[in-house]
């Protein structure tokens, strides 16, 4: 019997020599370690998920209150709470590897270069991880607290040294709290980044006008959600014109149409973050919606959308 040709659009995208089934990824910090969503989300219908940031040792995070709903989004100051890389390898990753179709990206961070090295070396020994995503929005305690991702020289040094020991492709997740996001992307790519993801949250503040106290215990937190989307979209477009590696766009994506905009602006893939708090199935819904959008608009390959916005 002759087999018919596959029907429908090709939803595959290619990043750093690897292929994702579609370009919609669940963002770090909003999807646990993936296993928590196993019974809610069909992990074989999303492109991938990114773990909570993994540190050298377990971290309890910041004091409460550390989440605040705002107009069009939320402020969070979780403080990178996580179980640590060794517990992840022992308790989470074996489970992830047993989930059919689950694609895991490990987000890693540290407060010194040695912290990043320790996490990467531990993960290098494990199976079941596709990429590393390097969180550079942490203060380098060896340099007086300056954030890695806000100084181009410091970012270059971090990426080139992590790249030298990483046994998987390296995505660098950029902070938007900089003068030129394009220059930071260039520094990361010059140092060997295989892909860029952007943007992380915007530093923000909320005040309780009755008590005249901050509404977040940490005083400031990171703003995310639909309120930041137009700025994030502009930054993705700027970076797409500045570097030649794949870009993973994020920042306020809550609908299929949002995802399409980021792809048109130059992203190869997108990450869905804050929307997962309102609807745990948001990433899967957007992935399904993107396929339907491509059908309605006669898009044969979703990858054709990338960079199609050329004013």
RAWOWO-V829862 format. One record per backbone hydrogen bond with DSSP energy under -1.0 kcal/mol. NH is the residue of the N-H (numbers start at 1). CO is the residue of the C=O. E is the energy in kcal/mol with one decimal. If there is no record, write none. Layout:
nh,co,e
NH,CO,E
NH,CO,E
This chain:
nh,co,e
10,300,-3.1
13,20,-1.8
15,18,-2.6
18,15,-2.2
20,13,-2.7
25,270,-2.4
26,48,-2.1
27,272,-2.8
30,27,-1.5
34,31,-2.2
37,34,-1.6
38,35,-1.2
40,37,-1.6
41,37,-3.1
43,41,-1.2
45,42,-2.4
47,24,-2.6
49,103,-2.2
50,26,-2.3
51,105,-2.6
52,32,-1.1
54,107,-2.5
59,82,-2.4
62,78,-2.2
68,75,-2.6
70,73,-2.7
73,70,-1.8
74,224,-1.8
75,68,-3.1
76,222,-1.8
77,66,-3.0
82,59,-1.6
85,55,-2.4
88,84,-2.0
89,85,-2.4
90,86,-2.0
91,87,-3.4
92,88,-1.5
93,88,-2.9
96,92,-2.3
97,93,-2.4
98,95,-1.1
99,96,-1.5
102,99,-1.9
105,49,-2.4
106,131,-2.2
108,133,-2.6
109,54,-1.8
116,112,-1.4
117,113,-2.4
118,114,-2.2
119,115,-2.0
120,116,-2.6
121,117,-2.7
122,118,-1.8
123,119,-2.3
124,120,-2.5
126,123,-1.8
130,104,-3.2
132,169,-2.2
133,106,-3.0
134,171,-3.6
135,108,-2.7
136,173,-1.3
140,146,-3.1
141,111,-2.0
143,140,-1.6
145,140,-2.4
148,138,-2.1
149,136,-2.7
150,147,-1.8
151,148,-1.0
155,151,-2.7
156,152,-2.5
157,153,-2.3
158,154,-2.2
159,155,-2.8
160,156,-2.6
161,157,-1.5
162,158,-2.4
163,159,-3.0
164,160,-1.1
165,162,-1.2
166,162,-1.9
171,132,-3.3
172,195,-2.1
173,134,-2.7
174,197,-2.7
178,176,-2.0
184,180,-1.4
185,181,-2.1
186,182,-2.4
187,183,-2.0
188,184,-2.1
189,185,-2.5
190,186,-2.9
191,187,-1.3
192,189,-1.5
193,188,-2.3
194,170,-2.3
195,170,-1.3
196,246,-2.2
197,172,-2.6
198,248,-2.3
200,174,-1.8
202,223,-1.8
204,221,-2.7
208,213,-3.3
212,208,-2.1
215,206,-2.5
217,65,-2.8
219,216,-2.5
220,218,-1.9
221,204,-1.9
222,76,-3.2
223,202,-3.4
224,74,-2.4
227,72,-3.1
228,225,-2.1
229,226,-1.1
232,228,-2.7
233,229,-3.0
234,230,-1.7
235,231,-2.2
236,232,-2.3
237,233,-2.1
238,234,-2.1
239,235,-2.5
240,236,-2.5
241,237,-1.2
242,239,-1.1
243,239,-2.1
248,196,-3.0
249,269,-2.5
250,198,-2.0
259,255,-1.7
260,256,-2.2
261,257,-2.1
262,258,-1.9
263,259,-2.1
264,260,-2.8
265,261,-2.0
266,263,-1.5
267,262,-2.3
268,247,-2.9
269,247,-1.6
270,23,-3.2
271,249,-2.4
272,25,-2.9
276,273,-2.4
277,274,-1.8
279,275,-2.2
282,279,-2.5
285,281,-2.9
286,282,-2.5
287,283,-2.2
288,284,-2.7
289,285,-2.6
290,286,-2.4
291,287,-1.5
292,288,-1.9
293,289,-2.4
294,290,-2.3
295,291,-2.0
296,292,-2.6
297,293,-1.9
298,295,-1.3
299,294,-3.0
302,10,-2.6
304,301,-1.9
305,302,-1.8
307,263,-2.3
308,305,-2.3
309,264,-2.3
